[in-house]
Amino acid sequence: MNQERVIATYLVETPYSLERAAATIAGEQSTGTFTAVPGETDELKARYGATVERIEALGEMDTPSLPGAKIPVQHDGRFRRGIITVSFPLHNFGPSIPNLLSAVAGNLYELQELSGLRLMDLELPEAFTSRYPGPKFGIAGTRRLTGVYDRPILGTIVKPSIGLTTEQLSILVGKMAEAGMDFIKDDELNANPPFAPIEHKVKAVMEAVERAADVTGKKLMYAFNITGDYDELRRNHDLVVKAGGNCVMVSILSVGLSGLAALNSYSEVPIHGHRNQWGMLTRCPLLGIEFTAYQKLCRLAGADHLHVNGLNSKFYESNESVTRSIHACTTPILGGYTTMPVVSSMQWAGTAPVTYSAVGSVDVMHLAGGGMLAHPDGPAAGFESMKLGWEAAVQGIPLELYAQQHPALQHAIDKYGKG
């Protein structure tokens, strides 16, 4: 039967056979349940049932990765791992991200037949692009708005994250904008707090941005954190745009993919997608979701920029995983669009060479909080050091050698390169 299908790939661990685990996944998430029920005809299952497409054995373990697995009476003490690919008829749920997730994830993580489960990847039919047009700006649009080409978009995060008055924030933003900074974002912890309401913050920041633009001829891109309930998203977006702002930011897991898609339906500026809370979905290697799958949903829902952690960062994630995430964001899907990967976390000029070596591209947004703001010669020198770090990386010049002719870079190495 010809029908559009969604293909989901899982990493599975089970005390049963991989074949039984695959059949359980397919049945549980489509036409089956724990026992046959009236109406579950062969015709119905043929039209609406999920299909096991492939099973690849990976090996066996002595102990389960997750608690709660039901052990067979005749168990050999082994827990089998494998890659299982299942396809789902699109007409079961339609091109709907919320209902797609109910199908490909749903109750699977609670099944006793599984001692480990991770959604690794998704292949989606073109029908999703008619419902979700994806990011309006992405890499090309962000470069156009910032006027930055042939190098990464470089920026910082407001630090300290919490506690700055709107006057203090305005002064900080003004200094960075006058230094030629490309981009600044609110911290994810600071959206619309009572001590600095967003309407006051937007006014103070945009006044500083416009004053600097009058001097430098370059308008900084500032991502205002507008995370909130649905009605707040629209109200805060409109507040930013009316004030002349050119970017908004949301914590995707806070507003949900539906919230992101709703924002994208009316947004007039790029959406900076922060992935805070991501670790709880992915840190256990036999649980949750792989970034490869997650970022596809974020891109469909409209994220123009998407955080991917940073190489040599303060977080647990390996450099190899971060590199895969960056490549995932810049690999075209469905409608052909890409999303700007945002590299951050303990970044400074010295992380430019390792990032460029791993990625082989300047199509990244490279953010440094303390790595710019705490530069010995001030934030402007911190920004300059980041540019110099990337110049050295792209030209293949050792950082220490390039620093001999560039004091801002040398002072960054003295400050950040000893630990």
N, C-alpha and C positions, 0 to 999 in steps of 0.2 A: 504493500500500500504506500503510495506517495504522500508524504506529509512532512511539514517542517518540524524539526526537532531541536531541542536544546540538548547539548552533550555536556555532561558533568563528569569530571575525573576526580577520583578519590584515592587517597592513601588510607588503607584499611588495615586494622589488626583485629584478629578474631581467634577465639579458642576453637572455633569450628573450621570447616573447610572454607576456602575462599569462594568456592562456588555457592555454598549455602549463604555466606554473608552477602554476596552479590545479589542473589535471588531475594533475600530479605530486604535489602535496600530498595530494589526495583519494586517489589510488591508493596512495601510499607508506604512508599511515596507516590503510589498511583492507585491501582484498583484493588490491592489486597489488604488483608488485615491478618490477625493471628489465626483465624479459622475461616473456612469458606462460608460465604453468606448467600442467601437467595438473591438472584439478579446478577451475580458475578459470572456471566456467561462467557463462553469462549469468544463470541463476537465482541462483547464489551471489552474483554481483556485485549483482544487484537487491536481494537481501535484506540483504547485509552491507556493501556498498560505501558509502563516503562520497560525498556529492553536492555538487557546486559549485552554490551557490545564487545568488551575485551576484559580479560583477566590476565594479569602478569604477576607471577609469584616473585617475591623479593627475598624471602628468607623466613626464619623462625626465631622466636625469642623464648626464654625460659620463664619470664614473668610478664604480667599484663602491664601496659602503660597507664591504663586508667582503672579506677576502682569500679565495682558494680557489675562486672561481666558475669554472665551465667555460665558455669563450667559444665560441659556435658558429663553424664554419668561415666561413660567410657572415654575418659580424656587421657591423652598421652603426655600431658604436661607441657605441651608446646603451644605457642601463640603465633599464628601465621600472619605475615605481612604481605601485602601486595597492592598493586595499582588496579583499580576497578573502574571501568568506564561504563556509564549508564546513559541512555538517551531517553528523553521525555517528549511526548507529543506536545507541540506548542499549543494545540487547541485545548489542552487540559487547563491552561491558566492564561493564555494570551500574552501579548507583549507588555507585561506588568512586572516591574521589579519586585514589589512586595510579594506578589503571588508566585513569582519565580523562586524567591527565597524559601517560601513555604514548601515548594516542590523539591528543590535540590538540597535543602538543609532540614527544614521542618523538625520532625521528631527523631531524625537519624542519630543525633548525638546521645540520645537516651536509650537506644536499643541495647538490651542485654547481650545480644549476639556479637556485639562489637566491644573490643577492649581498646580501640583507638580508631579515630576517624578524622580526616582532614580533607576539606574541599580544596583541591589543587588548582583546578582550572575550569573555565566555562567556555563553551563555543555557542554563540547565540546567532539565530537567524536574522536576516535583514529586517524582519518585521519590527524589531526593537528600535531601529533608527527612525521609523515613522512616528513612534510614540515618544522617543527620547532622542532629540537631535544632537545631544552631546554638547561639549563646551563651545561657546560662541567666540572665544578669543584664542585660547590655547597658547602654543609657543609663538606663532607668527603674530597674533594679535597683541600679546604682551610685549613683544619686541617693538612693535609699531608704537604702542602707547608710551613706552619708556624711552624710545629712540636708541636702544642699545642693540648693536649688531656685532657679530664676529667675536664676541666674548660672552661669558656668563653674565646674567643679571645679578648684580651684587647688592646685598642689603643686610639689614640688621633687624633685631627684635627689640622692642622697647624693654629696657631693663633699668631699674628693678621692675619685675613683672607687676607688682602691686604696690600701691602707695604714693605714686607720683600725683601731685595735683595737676590740674589742667594747665596751670601756668608753667609748672616745671616741665611738663610734657611738651608744651609749645616751644620752650627754650631749647630742649634737646632736639626736637624735630627740626627746628630752624637751623641749628648748627650743622646737622647732618645734611640737610637739603642744600645749604650753602656750600658744603664740601663736595657737592656733585653726586651724592648718593643716588643709586637707582631706585631703591625700594626699602620701605620700612613696614613692619607688621606689628599690630598689637600682639601681646602675648595671649595664649589661649586662656589664661586665667583671668583676663581682664576684658570683659565685654561691656556691660552696662551696670557697673557697681554703684551703689548709693553714694559713695564718696566722690565719684567722678562720672555723673550721668552722661550717656553717650551724646546727647545733644550739645552738652558743654564741651565734650572732648572733640567732637567733629568741628565745632566752630573754632576752637583753639588751634587744632592741628592744621586745618585748611588755611587759616590766616597765616600761619608760619610757612606753609608750603607755597602759598601764592607770593608772599614777600620774597622768599628765596628765588622763586621762578623769575620774578621781576629783575633780580640781580644776575642770575646765572643763565637765564634763557632756557632752563631745563626744569620741567615739572616732575617732582618726585612722585612715584607711585606709593601710596599709603594704603595698606589693607586694614580697614576698620573691622574689628571683631563685632559682628552683628548677631552672633549666636543667641537664639532665644526661641520662644514659641512661634507658631506660624504667623500670627498677626504681627509679632515684633519683627520678624524677618522682613516683611513688606514695608513696615513703617520705618525701620532703621535703614534699609536699602534706599528708600526714597529720600531720607534725611541726608545720607551721604551724597547721593547724586545731585540733589538740589544745591548742596554746598560746594559742588565742583569736584567732589572726590572721584577717584578713578579705579577703586578696587574695594571689594568687601571680602570678609573672611568669615567662614563658619567652621565650627568643630563638627565634622560630618557625623560622627557617631553620636553626638548629642542631639542634632536635629533630625537624624535619620536620612536615608537615601531619598525618601519621599519628600522630606523637607528641602533637601538639596535640589531635587527636580522641580519643586514648586518655585524655589528662588530663581532657578535658571529660566523658568518660563517667562519671567518679567525683568530679569536683571539686565541692566544697561552697561555694566562694567564687569571686568573679570571677577571670577569667584575663586578665592584662595582657599583651598580645601585642606584643613588641618586634620591629622589622623590621631590626635590624642585619644587615649583609651585603647588604641590598637593592640597593645601588648596582651590585653586580656583575651583577645581573639586568636592570638597566633603564637604566643611564646612557648607553649607546650608543643613539641614537634608532632605529636600524634593527636592533636585536637585543634579544632577551629578551622581557619581558612588561610590559604596562602595568598600573599599579596598579588600574585599574578591574576587570581580570580577577583579579588576585592577591587583592584584598581579599575578593572573593566566596568564594574558596576558604578564606581564613582565617576568615571569618564562619561558613561552613558547619561548619568544623572546631571552632568554639567560642570564638573570640577575643571576649571582652567589651569589651576596649579594644584599639585598634590604632594604632600610631604612624604619623604622616603627615608628619613633618618640621614646620618652622615657617615662617611668612612672615618675610622679611628675615633668614633664618638664615645659618649659616656654611657651609651645604652648597650644591652647585651648582644644586639644583632651583629652578625659577622659582616665583614666588608664584602664578602661574596654575595650575601643576601641583599645588601644595599645596592650593589651593582646590578643584580638581577631586577630589582625594583625600578631602578633608573631606566634600564633598557625597556622594561615593560611599558612604562609611561610614554616612551618615545616611539614605540612600535605601533604603526597605524592599525586600527581595528574598525570593523563595520564601515562607518561613513568615511573612513580615511583620516579622521582627526587624531591629533596627539594632545597630550597634556604636559605642561611644564613640570618636570620633577623638581621638588624643592629639597635641597640638601641642607641639613641643619643638625645641630647638637655638637657642641664642643669644637666648632670649626674656627679656623684662623687661616692666615696666608699659607701656612705650612701644609694644610690639607688639600691645597689646590693640586700639587703634583700627583699625589696618590689618587685623587679623584679623576683627573684627566687621564692618567695612565690606565685606570680601570675602565673608564667609560669611553674614552676616545672621542669625546664630543664636548663642545662648549654650550650645548643646548640644555643648560641647567640653571636654576636659580640657586645661588650659593649664599646662605645666610650665616652670619656670625654675630652673636650677641656680645658676650664678653670678649670674643676674639676681635671685635672692632672697638667696642665702647671702652674697654679697659686697656687699650694700647697706651704705652708710656707717653706718647706724644699727643694723645687725644684721639677722639673718634674719627676726625678727618684723616689723620695719619693711619688709623686702623683701616679705613676704607681704601686708602692709597696702597697699603701693604697687601690687601687682598687682590687688587688689580695687578700689582707687581708679581705676586705669587702665581697668578694665572698666566701672565706674560712669560715667566720663566718656564712654566709647565709646557705651554704650547710650543715654545721655541726649543724645548729640550735642554735648557740650561740648568745645571744644578742650582738649587735654591740658594745655598751659601755663596756660590760664586756670583750670582746675580745680585745678592744683597751687598756685595762689596761696593757697588756703585749706587746703591739705593738705601739711604739711612732708614726710611720708614720700614722697609722689609727687614733690615738687620735688627732694628729694635724690636720688631715682632718676634723674630727668632730668639732674641735674648730673653724676651718675656715669656713666650709660650712654648719654645722649642726645647726646654730643658727637662720637661716632665714626661 
